[in-house]
Amino acid sequence: MDAHSRGQADDIDPADQWVLNPQTGNYELRLDHSTGQSPSPQPRGARRASAPKKAPVSPSAEAEEGSRTESRMESRSGGRGRGGTRADVPGQRSRRAGKGQAEAANAAVGRRKRKPPKARKKKALVWTGGVLAFLLVGLSVGGYFVYQHFNGNIDTIDVQGAGSGGFKKDQPVNILLIGTDKRTGSGNEGYGDAGSVGHADTTLLFHVSKDRTNATVLSIPRDLITDIPDCETKTADGTKVIPGTPQTRFNTSLGQDERDPGCTMRTVKELTGLTVDHFMMADFNAVKTMSTAVGGVEVCVAKDVDDPKSHLKLSKGTHTIQGEQALAFVRTRHAFGNESDLTRIETQQQFLSSMIRKMKSGDTLTSPSKLFKLAEAATNALTVDTGIGSIEKLSDLATELAKVDPKNITFMTLPVLDNPAEVVKATVVVNEAKANPLFSMMQNDVSLTEVQQKEKADEKAAKAKQEELLKGTKADASDVRVDVFNGGGPQGSAQETLNWLQNTEGVLKSTNKGNAPADVAKTTLEYAPNQADQARALAEMMGLPATAMKPGTKDAEGLEAMTLTLGGDFKGAGVPITGPAKAPEGVQKVEADKQVCAK
C-alpha cells in the first residue's frame, strides 16, 4: 500500500490508526489492519529494513503502481506550500526533509468513518506541550510517515552560543518566544512594515519552574530602551560579530544590522539575568492558523469595538474568533485601554491565556483530527534554534512543559516608566524598583501563582527557624557592624554591597574585605550571640534566608564586626537572596486560567 493510499482501503482515516506500543510507550501509526501492535518498535527517523512480500501483480497493475510511485516522488520534491514566500531572517536557516508528504497528510484528515475505541481516543496523539500558542499542541511521532511530515515543517536557525545549549529535566527552563512583524505568508501584505526583515515585535520570556508546577511569562515591550550587546551570528559569508548598540529600542535586537534571534536572546539575558535556553519564533500566520486549527479562541470585550486600523469589529460580550479576526484582536492598539503598546501586550496575554485553555481542553485533546491540524499549524509556524530543531527534541521539551497546569501560568509585563528623556512619550525604560524584585523571583525560581498548598517538612522547619531568628529587637542601621567578603558573587560584589549598605540603608559601620578565602555556593552571615539584634536588622535588609544565618557561641568583643560572605546565589546589592514572597505591587499581570474582558 503506498503513502497516498495507506489506511484508505476501507475508508479509515490515518488519524484513527494509532496504537500503543508497550515496548516504547509511544502511540504509533500502524499500516497492517490485521494486528493492533507490531512485534518490535520502529526506530524513529528510519525506514523498515525490509518489507513483507507482496502478492504477484499483473503488468497493468505494476505499471499503475509505478505511476503512483513517480507521482509521489514528484510531490516530495515540491515546495513548501505555505501559501506565501517566506523571506529569511538573518542567519543560516535549514529545512528538514519530509515536507513532500504534506498533501497526503492533509488529504487524510477529515475522511474518518469509524471512531477509535475510547481508551485509545483519550490518549492518541497526546503529548501536549506548552510553550504558549506556539507549542501547546497534541502530536504523536511514533510512525515514520507522520514523524517525517512534521519534522519537515520546522525551520531552524543556528544561533551562536546564545543559549544554554540544552535543558535539564531537573532544572528550570527558559524559552524566548518571538513574534516578528515580517509580511510573510499569504494575506499579510498589509501588516507590519513594508520591506522589513522583521523586528522583535512581540517578545515573551517563558520561565518554567524546576518542579514544573508553575510558569511565569514575562512580556518585554518592543519600545523599551535598553542596551543591545555584541552578538555573534552566522551569515551566508560565515560567522561574524555584530557590534552592540547602547540605549536603543529593544525590538531592533532582531533583524536589524543582520541580527538573528541569538542577539535577542543575549539582550534578554543582559536585561533579566536569566540565561535563555532556546527560542521559538513565528510571524503573523501563527495566530491565524493556530486559532483556526483549534476551532476558534474565546475572548471577551467590555465594550463595542470598531477599530478601522486593525479592522477589529466586535460587540460587547464574549466571542469565538479565529483567522484574520484573531490576528486583528492581538494587533489592535486603538480598541482598548490607553491605546498604547502596553495595553496591546495585556490584550495579547488575555488571548494567549484563552488559547492555552482551549488547547488543553478535553474538546481538543480527545480529537485526533483537531490535534493533527493543530500540530500541522504549529510546526509550520515555528522557527527554532537547532538545539530543538526536530520533532523528537521538541517532544522532549513539550513533555516537560505539559506538566504545568494553566491555572499555574502567570503572564507579567516588565515594569516600565515613560522615558524621562522624551518630551513626546514614545518609548519606555525599566522601572528598576519593581523590575529587580521580579527578576529575582524568576532567578530564584519563586512561583508567582502562589498555588502550591503544601510545604515540605524542611521548608516548614526553615520557615520556623527564620521566624525564631528574627524574633526580638533589631538594631538601628547605624549600629550594625559588618565586614563584607565576596565568596562567589560577580566581580565587584563586595564593593557594590558596601555602597548600597552605606548610601541606601545607612549601615555606615561596614567594610569591604575583598575576596573570601574560598568561594561558597550560598551567602552566609556569621554573628555572635550579642550581635543577634544586628544580624536581624541586616537579614531583613538583604532578604537573607534562615539557612544563611550562622550564629556563633562566643560573644563578640569591642568593635568586632559580623562577617557577611556573598556566595554564588548573590544577584546584586538590594536584591533579596531568597526572592520576595510576592510580586511587587502594581505590576501588570494576567492569570492563564481566568478569562478577563478587554477594556
C-alpha positions, 0 to 999 in steps of 0.5 A: 500500500503506498503513502497516498493510499495507506489506511484508505482501503476501507475508508479509515482515516490515518488519524484513527490508526494509532496504537500503543506500543508497550515496548516504547510507550509511544502511540504509533501509526500502524499500516497492517489492519490485521494486528493492533501492535507490531512485534518490535518498535520502529526506530524513529527517523528510519525506514523498515529494513525490509518489507513483507512480500507482496502478492504477484501483480499483473503488468497493468497493475505494476505499471499503475503502481509505478505511476503512483510511485513517480507521482509521489516522488514528484510531490516530495520534491515540491515546495513548501506550500505555505501559501506565501514566500517566506523571506529569511531572517538573518542567519543560516536557516535549514529545512528538514526533509519530509515536507513532500508528504504534506498533501497526503497528510492533509488529504487524510484528515477529515475522511474518518468513518469509524471512531477509535475505541475510547481508551485509545481516543483519550490518549492518541496523539497526546503529548501536549506541550506548552510553550504558549500558542506556539507549542501547546499542541497534541502530536504523536511521532511514533510512525515514520510517515507522520514523524517525517511530515512534521519534522519537515515543517520546522525551520531552524536557525543556528544561533551562536552560543546564545543559549544554554545549549540544552535543558535539564529535566531537573532544572528550570527552563527558559524559552524566548518566544518571538513574534516578528512583524515580517509580511510573510505568508499569504494575506499579510501584505498589509501588516507590519512594515513594508520591506522589513526583515522583521523586528522583535515585535512581540517578545515573551520570556517563558520561565518554567519552574524546576518542579514544573508546577508553575510558569511565569511569562514575562512580556518585554515591550518592543519600545523599551530602551535598553542596551543591545550587546555584541552578538555573534551570528552566522551569515551566508559569508560565515560567522561574524560579530555584530557590534552592540548598540547602547540605549536603543529600542529593544525590538531592533535586537532582531533583524536589524544590522543582520541580527538573528534571534541569538542577539535577542536572546543575549539582550534578554539575558543582559536585561533579566539575568536569566540565561535563555535556553532556546527560542521559538519564533513565528510571524503573523500566520501563527495566530491565524492558523493556530486559532483556526486549527483549534476551532476558534479562541474565546475572548471577551470585550467590555465594550463595542469595538470598531477599530478601522486600523486593525479592522477589529469589529466586535460587540460587547460580550464574549466571542469565538474568533479565529483567522484574520479576526484573531490576528486583528484582536492581538494587533489592535492598539486603538480598541482598548485601554490607553491605546498604547503598546502596553495595553496591546501586550495585556490584550495579547496575554488575555488571548494567549491565556484563552488559547492555552485553555482551549488547547488543553481542553478535553474538546481538543485533546480527545480529537485526533483530527483537531490535534493533527491540524493543530500540530500541522499549524504549529510546526509550520509556524515555528522557527527554532534554534537547532538545539530543538530543531526536530520533532523528537527534541521538541517532544522532549521539551513539550513533555516537560512543559505539559506538566504545568497546569494553566491555572499555574501560568502567570503572564507579567509585563516588565515594569516600565516608566515613560522615558524621562528623556522624551518630551513626546512619550514614545518609548519606555525604560525599566522601572528598576524598583519593581523590575529587580524584585521580579527578576529575582523571583524568576532567578530564584525560581519563586512561583508567582501563582502562589498555588502550591498548598503544601510545604515540605517538612524542611521548608516548614522547619526553615520557615520556623527557624527564620521566624525564631531568628528574627524574633526580638529587637533589631538594631538601628542601621547605624549600629550594625557592624559588618565586614563584607567578603565576596565568596562567589558573587560577580566581580565587584560584589563586595564593593557594590554591597558596601555602597548600597549598605552605606548610601541606601540603608545607612549601615555606615559601620561596614567594610569591604574585605575583598575576596573570601578565602574560598568561594561558597555556593550560598551567602552566609552571615556569621554573628555572635550571640550579642550581635543577634539584634544586628544580624536581624536588622541586616537579614531583613535588609538583604532578604537573607534566608534562615539557612544563611544565618550562622550564629556563633557561641562566643560573644563578640568583643569591642568593635568586632564586626559580623562577617557577611560572605556573598556566595554564588546565589548573590544577584546584586546589592538590594536584591533579596537572596531568597526572592520576595514572597510576592510580586511587587505591587502594581505590576501588570499581570494576567492569570492563564486560567481566568478569562478577563474582558478587554477594556 
